[in-house]
Every structure is written in structure tokens, then in C-alpha cells.
Amino acid sequence: MQNNESSNLSTPRIVLGILTLVIGFLAPLATPLVWNMNLPDAVKTVISGALVFGIPEVLMIAAIAIMGKETWEWIKSKLWGALEFISPQKVSKTRYYVGVSLFSFCLIEGAVELNSTLIQTWLGDSLLAFQWTMNVLFLLSFIIAGGDFWDKIRALFIYDK
């Protein structure tokens, strides 16, 4: 997409590819709808599993095929550019420690909440909202802590002899 980027992005093929990509990413959100259907539990399980672990990947590959590799690389570079702007590789010491503290707090709170019926009863109807808030804070901790923190977390999953 070196020359004439903007005119290439308005083609129906690109729009269809982006629409396919978005539907793929949103597919897991349809899982509660499946569980409210009048189907056997085994069928609900298979459909829900596909919505979470199969359909998003298949639709992502289909979207790339529809858009073309060149357009996909352009979109990917724009997304990574936005992430780099939001969470730079190097951050200040204070910002790093705030992010790590928030990350640690969310992990500890999750373990305590999971094993404490007292907290679950105390939160009552607010439990779901509280859990979503903690999930958002957990994700924000990665952004606040910066790219170096991401690299450290990623290194936990890499086996190096």
C-alpha cells in the first residue's frame, strides 16, 4: 500500500474484509445467546466452543484472504502504531511501579475473591460489575506499566535453554 493508500482502502473488498474481521472478534459475545436457546446441552457446548475457539480464527484468516496480505499488513501496522502510542516501550519509574502495583493488586484481589464467600455475599448484585471493573483495571495495568513490562510477562512463557 505504498501509493494511493486511501483509494485502495475504500474498495468493497476491504470493507467486507474488515466486517468479517469484526464479526470474528465479536463471535464469542454470542455465547450467552446460545445458552438461552432451546437446544440440548451438548449442542450448546459445541456451538459455544466454536464461537470462542474456532470461528474467530477462521474468520480472521478469511478476512485476510478477502482483504489481501498488503492491506492486512497496513491495518496491522496502524494497530501496532496505536498500541505503541498508548503504551510506549519505556515509561517513567513511577508509571512502571503504578502499573505493576495495579497488576499485583488485581491478581491478589482475584485470588481472595475467588476463595471468599464473604466478599461474594457482601458484593451481592454488584459482583458482576465489580469483576468487570477488576478485569478492565488488570488490562489497564499492562498499558500503564509500558512495553518493558509486556516483554517481561511474555518472557515467562518462553522456554530458553
C-alpha positions in Angstrom: 0.0 0.0 0.0 2.7 2.4 -1.0 0.9 4.6 -3.5 -2.7 5.7 -3.3 -3.4 4.2 0.1 -6.7 5.9 0.7 -8.4 4.9 -2.6 -7.4 1.2 -2.0 -9.0 1.2 1.4 -12.4 2.2 0.2 -13.0 -0.8 -2.0 -15.9 -3.1 -1.2 -13.3 -6.0 -0.7 -11.6 -4.1 2.1 -14.9 -3.2 3.8 -16.1 -6.8 3.5 -12.7 -8.0 5.0 -12.9 -5.6 7.9 -16.5 -6.5 8.5 -15.5 -10.2 8.6 -12.7 -9.5 11.0 -15.0 -7.6 13.4 -17.6 -10.3 13.3 -14.9 -12.8 14.1 -13.7 -10.8 17.1 -17.3 -10.4 18.3 -18.3 -14.0 17.8 -17.6 -15.1 21.4 -20.1 -12.5 22.6 -22.9 -14.6 21.1 -22.2 -17.5 23.6 -24.9 -16.3 26.1 -27.4 -16.3 23.3 -26.6 -19.9 22.5 -27.2 -20.9 26.1 -30.6 -19.3 26.1 -31.7 -21.4 23.1 -33.8 -24.5 23.4 -31.1 -27.0 22.4 -29.5 -30.0 24.2 -26.6 -29.0 26.4 -24.1 -31.0 24.3 -25.1 -29.0 21.2 -24.9 -25.7 23.2 -21.4 -26.7 24.3 -20.2 -27.5 20.8 -21.6 -24.2 19.4 -20.2 -22.2 22.3 -16.8 -23.8 21.9 -16.8 -23.0 18.2 -17.8 -19.4 18.9 -14.9 -18.9 21.3 -12.1 -21.2 19.9 -12.8 -21.7 16.2 -14.9 -19.1 14.5 -12.7 -16.1 15.4 -9.6 -17.7 14.0 -11.3 -18.9 10.8 -12.9 -15.5 10.2 -9.6 -13.8 10.8 -8.0 -15.9 8.1 -10.9 -15.4 5.8 -10.7 -11.6 6.4 -7.0 -11.6 5.5 -7.8 -13.6 2.3 -10.6 -11.2 1.4 -8.6 -8.0 2.0 -5.3 -9.2 0.7 -2.0 -9.5 2.5 -0.9 -6.0 1.6 -4.0 -4.4 3.2 -3.8 -6.7 6.3 -0.1 -5.6 6.8 -1.2 -2.0 6.6 -4.0 -2.4 9.1 -1.7 -4.4 11.4 0.9 -1.6 11.3 -1.7 1.0 12.1 -2.9 -1.1 15.1 0.6 -1.7 16.4 1.4 2.0 15.9 -1.6 2.9 18.1 -0.5 0.4 20.8 2.9 1.9 20.8 1.4 5.4 21.3 -0.8 4.1 24.1 1.8 2.0 25.9 5.4 3.1 24.9 8.3 0.7 25.4 10.0 2.9 28.0 8.0 4.7 30.8 9.0 6.6 33.9 9.9 4.6 37.0 6.7 5.9 38.8 4.4 4.9 35.9 6.1 1.5 35.8 5.6 0.9 39.6 2.0 2.1 39.4 1.3 -0.4 36.6 3.0 -3.2 38.4 1.1 -2.4 41.7 -2.2 -2.4 39.9 -1.3 -5.7 38.2 -0.4 -7.2 41.5 -3.5 -5.8 43.3 -5.8 -7.3 40.6 -4.2 -10.7 40.8 -4.3 -10.8 44.6 -7.9 -9.5 44.7 -9.0 -12.1 42.2 -7.5 -14.9 44.3 -9.0 -13.6 47.5 -12.4 -13.0 45.9 -12.5 -16.5 44.3 -11.9 -18.1 47.7 -14.0 -15.9 49.9 -17.8 -16.3 50.1 -17.9 -13.4 52.5 -16.8 -11.0 49.7 -19.1 -12.5 47.2 -22.1 -12.2 49.5 -21.1 -8.7 50.5 -20.9 -7.6 46.9 -24.2 -9.3 46.1 -25.8 -8.0 42.9 -22.8 -5.8 42.3 -20.4 -8.8 42.0 -20.5 -8.9 38.2 -19.9 -5.2 37.8 -17.0 -5.4 40.3 -15.5 -8.3 38.4 -15.7 -6.5 35.1 -14.1 -3.4 36.7 -11.2 -5.5 38.0 -10.7 -7.1 34.6 -10.5 -3.6 33.0 -8.1 -2.5 35.7 -6.0 -5.6 35.1 -5.8 -4.8 31.3 -5.0 -1.1 32.1 -2.1 -2.2 34.3 -0.3 -3.6 31.2 -0.8 -0.3 29.4 0.3 1.8 32.4 3.4 -0.3 33.0 4.6 0.0 29.4 6.3 -2.2 26.8 9.1 -3.4 29.0 6.6 -4.9 31.4 4.9 -6.6 28.4 8.2 -8.1 27.5 8.8 -9.4 31.0 5.4 -11.1 31.1 6.0 -12.5 27.6 9.4 -13.9 28.7 7.6 -16.0 31.3 6.1 -18.1 28.5 9.3 -18.6 26.5 11.4 -21.6 27.3 15.1 -20.9 26.7 17.8 -23.5 27.3 
